[in-house]
Amino acid sequence: MAKKLLIKVTAGSDAPERCSQAFTVAAVAVASGVDVSLWLTGESAWFALPGRAAEFELPHAAPLPGLIDSILAAGRITLCTQCAARRDITEKDVLEGVRIAGAQVFVQEAVADDTQALVY
């Protein structure tokens, strides 16, 4: 098993099942002791803002706020720089523990040794 898991979620409320799967896999991996880096891109960028995850609903899925809390407790969540800029989101707007970074950082993480990348 990879020692690091890089997950890029591109979906939000526009594709709720795909979105939920990404957060669920990230939270389960963190709980399993895997080093997790979750990247919010596209419509998932909105979940970097306080309160937005609470608005997300999907029957039979774990609540998004709890999954985010689990990921932040032992992993990392990064909001894509361009995605943030297109939505007028700044570092002062995001949840505590969420960073904003760009493609260079994503690529560095993706090509690091012992890293498995998943895109949802």
C-alpha positions as CSV (number, residue, x, y, z in Angstrom):
1,M,0.0,0.0,0.0
2,A,1.2,3.5,-0.8
3,K,2.4,5.4,2.2
4,K,0.9,8.6,0.9
5,L,-2.5,9.1,-0.7
6,L,-3.2,12.2,-2.8
7,I,-6.9,12.7,-3.6
8,K,-8.1,15.4,-6.0
9,V,-11.9,16.0,-5.8
10,T,-13.3,18.0,-8.7
11,A,-17.0,17.5,-7.9
12,G,-19.2,19.2,-5.4
13,S,-23.0,19.4,-5.2
14,D,-23.0,19.1,-9.0
15,A,-22.0,15.4,-8.7
16,P,-22.8,14.5,-5.0
17,E,-21.9,10.8,-5.2
18,R,-18.5,11.4,-6.7
19,C,-17.9,14.2,-4.2
20,S,-18.9,12.1,-1.2
21,Q,-16.8,9.2,-2.4
22,A,-13.7,11.3,-2.4
23,F,-14.2,12.7,1.1
24,T,-15.1,9.2,2.4
25,V,-12.0,7.6,0.9
26,A,-9.8,10.3,2.3
27,A,-11.4,10.0,5.8
28,V,-11.1,6.2,5.8
29,A,-7.5,6.4,4.7
30,V,-6.6,9.0,7.5
31,A,-8.3,6.7,10.0
32,S,-6.2,3.8,8.7
33,G,-3.0,5.8,9.3
34,V,-2.3,6.8,5.7
35,D,-0.7,10.2,5.0
36,V,-3.6,11.9,3.1
37,S,-3.6,15.1,1.1
38,L,-7.0,16.1,-0.2
39,W,-7.2,18.8,-2.9
40,L,-10.4,20.7,-3.5
41,T,-10.8,21.8,-7.1
42,G,-13.7,22.9,-9.3
43,E,-17.0,22.9,-7.5
44,S,-15.6,21.2,-4.4
45,A,-13.7,24.4,-3.7
46,W,-16.8,25.7,-1.9
47,F,-16.3,23.2,0.9
48,A,-13.2,25.1,2.0
49,L,-15.6,27.7,3.4
50,P,-17.1,27.5,6.9
51,G,-20.7,26.2,6.8
52,R,-20.7,25.1,3.2
53,A,-20.2,21.4,3.9
54,A,-23.2,21.4,6.2
55,E,-25.4,22.3,3.2
56,F,-24.3,19.2,1.4
57,E,-26.8,16.3,1.5
58,L,-26.6,12.8,0.1
59,P,-28.8,10.0,1.4
60,H,-26.9,7.1,3.1
61,A,-23.6,9.1,3.1
62,A,-21.6,10.2,6.0
63,P,-22.1,14.0,6.8
64,L,-19.4,16.0,5.0
65,P,-18.6,18.2,8.0
66,G,-17.5,15.2,10.0
67,L,-15.5,13.8,7.1
68,I,-13.7,17.2,6.8
69,D,-13.0,17.3,10.5
70,S,-11.5,13.8,10.3
71,I,-9.3,14.6,7.4
72,L,-8.0,17.9,9.0
73,A,-7.3,16.1,12.2
74,A,-4.5,14.0,10.7
75,G,-4.3,14.9,7.0
76,R,-4.2,17.9,4.8
77,I,-6.8,19.8,2.8
78,T,-5.7,22.1,0.0
79,L,-7.8,24.5,-2.0
80,C,-6.6,25.0,-5.6
81,T,-5.2,28.6,-6.1
82,Q,-7.0,29.2,-9.4
83,C,-10.3,27.6,-8.2
84,A,-10.2,29.9,-5.1
85,A,-9.5,33.0,-7.2
86,R,-12.3,32.2,-9.7
87,R,-14.7,32.1,-6.7
88,D,-13.1,35.1,-4.9
89,I,-12.1,32.9,-2.0
90,T,-9.0,34.1,0.0
91,E,-7.0,32.5,2.8
92,K,-8.9,34.6,5.4
93,D,-12.2,32.9,4.1
94,V,-11.3,29.3,4.5
95,L,-11.7,26.8,7.3
96,E,-8.9,26.7,9.8
97,G,-6.3,24.2,8.6
98,V,-7.1,24.5,4.9
99,R,-4.3,25.9,2.8
100,I,-4.4,27.4,-0.7
101,A,-1.8,26.2,-3.1
102,G,-1.3,25.8,-6.8
103,A,-0.4,23.3,-9.5
104,Q,3.3,23.3,-8.6
105,V,2.6,22.0,-5.1
106,F,0.1,19.4,-6.5
107,V,2.6,18.1,-8.9
108,Q,5.3,17.9,-6.2
109,E,3.0,15.8,-4.1
110,A,1.8,13.7,-7.0
111,V,5.3,12.6,-8.0
112,A,6.7,12.0,-4.5
113,D,7.9,8.6,-3.7
114,D,5.4,6.1,-2.3
115,T,2.4,8.3,-3.4
116,Q,-0.8,7.0,-4.9
117,A,-3.0,9.7,-6.6
118,L,-6.7,9.4,-7.1
119,V,-9.0,11.8,-8.9
120,Y,-12.8,12.0,-8.3
